[in-house]
């Protein structure tokens, strides 16, 4: 066989192999894209279903609370899951809310991972995104578990769930703002539009929500201190046992404030602080969806947004402003 024919045949074979590898690579990338690509529309649907379910659950339970002649101002959220039919509605509603939350979070987390990769920031930021994702997932699971542990019967487990919700939700809210600032600082100058200005209104609310959470916690601490100095016996082991027994054995007296700590205004203001705090945490989840919009815009104009250096060259990796 002539040498030029052999060379040509080898070349054709190599080209075919290269073409096959290229096609294979495209298929693999498309498969990965299909598996890991966040959906803005699905995330928004699940997000509003979660918020709507939670609001409906609390609204129904609060209506049932009032129907028993209980105080208008102000039950703790967990008080709505203590008695009769309220307990069933409360538990079922929180389970459904938890499921919807768990459906939302992966879309936001994957969008953030994609943004961090596209902007080529330090790999430690992927770990931070992972930790924020764990906090969000823990919050969602805590919401689903809370109804199974009414505080008058399972105080220790109830406090664990509540602390996971409050702590995890706070980490999510603050972490969302920090990542948002990192996305903006990693974008090239005028292309900051893609990661910040494309959803400016929601971005501008992320820090105020995080600060408001801190302020509400401080307010709750002040109210608890006021309650302690007004009626210190309520916070003794004997006083706490009495409160637990009252909620279980004399719910009508407990919820009307005739007996127990709902007779103190300080405690009712702590309950108000809890409602505000939970509303702020829900708002933090909604605002975190801004990263889905940023991801969508970035993918559309990816080449114009890529930074000029591969990583945070010349800066500490933890810089986010």
Secondary structure in CASP SS format (residue, H / E / C, confidence):
PFRMAT SS
TARGET T0000
AUTHOR 0000-0000-0000
METHOD secondary structure of the structure
MODEL  1
X C 1.00
X C 1.00
X H 1.00
X H 1.00
X H 1.00
X H 1.00
X H 1.00
X H 1.00
X H 1.00
X H 1.00
X H 1.00
X H 1.00
X H 1.00
X H 1.00
X H 1.00
X H 1.00
X H 1.00
X H 1.00
X H 1.00
X H 1.00
X H 1.00
X H 1.00
X H 1.00
X H 1.00
X H 1.00
X H 1.00
X H 1.00
X H 1.00
X H 1.00
X H 1.00
X H 1.00
X H 1.00
X H 1.00
X H 1.00
X H 1.00
X H 1.00
X C 1.00
X C 1.00
X C 1.00
X H 1.00
X H 1.00
X H 1.00
X H 1.00
X H 1.00
X H 1.00
X H 1.00
X H 1.00
X H 1.00
X H 1.00
X H 1.00
X H 1.00
X H 1.00
X H 1.00
X H 1.00
X H 1.00
X H 1.00
X H 1.00
X H 1.00
X H 1.00
X H 1.00
X H 1.00
X H 1.00
X H 1.00
X H 1.00
X H 1.00
X H 1.00
X H 1.00
X C 1.00
X C 1.00
X C 1.00
X C 1.00
X C 1.00
X C 1.00
X C 1.00
X C 1.00
X C 1.00
X H 1.00
X H 1.00
X H 1.00
X H 1.00
X H 1.00
X C 1.00
X C 1.00
X H 1.00
X H 1.00
X H 1.00
X H 1.00
X H 1.00
X H 1.00
X H 1.00
X H 1.00
X H 1.00
X H 1.00
X H 1.00
X H 1.00
X H 1.00
X H 1.00
X H 1.00
X H 1.00
X H 1.00
X H 1.00
X H 1.00
X H 1.00
X H 1.00
X H 1.00
X H 1.00
X H 1.00
X H 1.00
X H 1.00
X H 1.00
X H 1.00
X H 1.00
X H 1.00
X H 1.00
X H 1.00
X H 1.00
X H 1.00
X H 1.00
X H 1.00
X C 1.00
X C 1.00
X C 1.00
X C 1.00
X H 1.00
X H 1.00
X H 1.00
X H 1.00
X H 1.00
X H 1.00
X H 1.00
X H 1.00
X H 1.00
X H 1.00
X H 1.00
X H 1.00
X H 1.00
X H 1.00
X H 1.00
X H 1.00
X H 1.00
X H 1.00
X H 1.00
X H 1.00
X H 1.00
X H 1.00
X H 1.00
X C 1.00
X C 1.00
X C 1.00
X C 1.00
X C 1.00
X C 1.00
X C 1.00
X C 1.00
X H 1.00
X H 1.00
X H 1.00
X H 1.00
X H 1.00
X H 1.00
X H 1.00
X H 1.00
X H 1.00
X H 1.00
X H 1.00
X H 1.00
X H 1.00
X H 1.00
X H 1.00
X H 1.00
X H 1.00
X H 1.00
X H 1.00
X H 1.00
X H 1.00
X H 1.00
X H 1.00
X H 1.00
X H 1.00
X H 1.00
X H 1.00
X H 1.00
X H 1.00
X H 1.00
X H 1.00
X H 1.00
X C 1.00
X C 1.00
X H 1.00
X H 1.00
X H 1.00
X H 1.00
X H 1.00
X H 1.00
X C 1.00
X C 1.00
X H 1.00
X H 1.00
X H 1.00
X H 1.00
X H 1.00
X H 1.00
X H 1.00
X H 1.00
X H 1.00
X H 1.00
X H 1.00
X H 1.00
X H 1.00
X H 1.00
X H 1.00
X H 1.00
X H 1.00
X H 1.00
X H 1.00
X H 1.00
X H 1.00
X H 1.00
X H 1.00
X H 1.00
X H 1.00
X H 1.00
X H 1.00
X H 1.00
X H 1.00
X H 1.00
X H 1.00
X H 1.00
X H 1.00
X H 1.00
X C 1.00
X H 1.00
X H 1.00
X H 1.00
X H 1.00
X C 1.00
X H 1.00
X H 1.00
X H 1.00
X H 1.00
X H 1.00
X H 1.00
X H 1.00
X H 1.00
X H 1.00
X H 1.00
X H 1.00
X H 1.00
X H 1.00
X C 1.00
X H 1.00
X H 1.00
X H 1.00
X H 1.00
X H 1.00
X H 1.00
X C 1.00
X C 1.00
X C 1.00
X C 1.00
X H 1.00
X H 1.00
X H 1.00
X C 1.00
X H 1.00
X H 1.00
X H 1.00
X H 1.00
X H 1.00
X H 1.00
X H 1.00
X H 1.00
X H 1.00
X H 1.00
X H 1.00
X H 1.00
X H 1.00
X H 1.00
X H 1.00
X H 1.00
X H 1.00
X H 1.00
X H 1.00
X H 1.00
X H 1.00
X H 1.00
X H 1.00
X H 1.00
X C 1.00
X H 1.00
X H 1.00
X H 1.00
X H 1.00
X H 1.00
X H 1.00
X H 1.00
X H 1.00
X H 1.00
X H 1.00
X H 1.00
X C 1.00
X H 1.00
X H 1.00
X H 1.00
X H 1.00
X C 1.00
X C 1.00
X C 1.00
X C 1.00
X C 1.00
X C 1.00
X C 1.00
X C 1.00
X C 1.00
X C 1.00
X C 1.00
X C 1.00
X C 1.00
X C 1.00
X C 1.00
X C 1.00
END
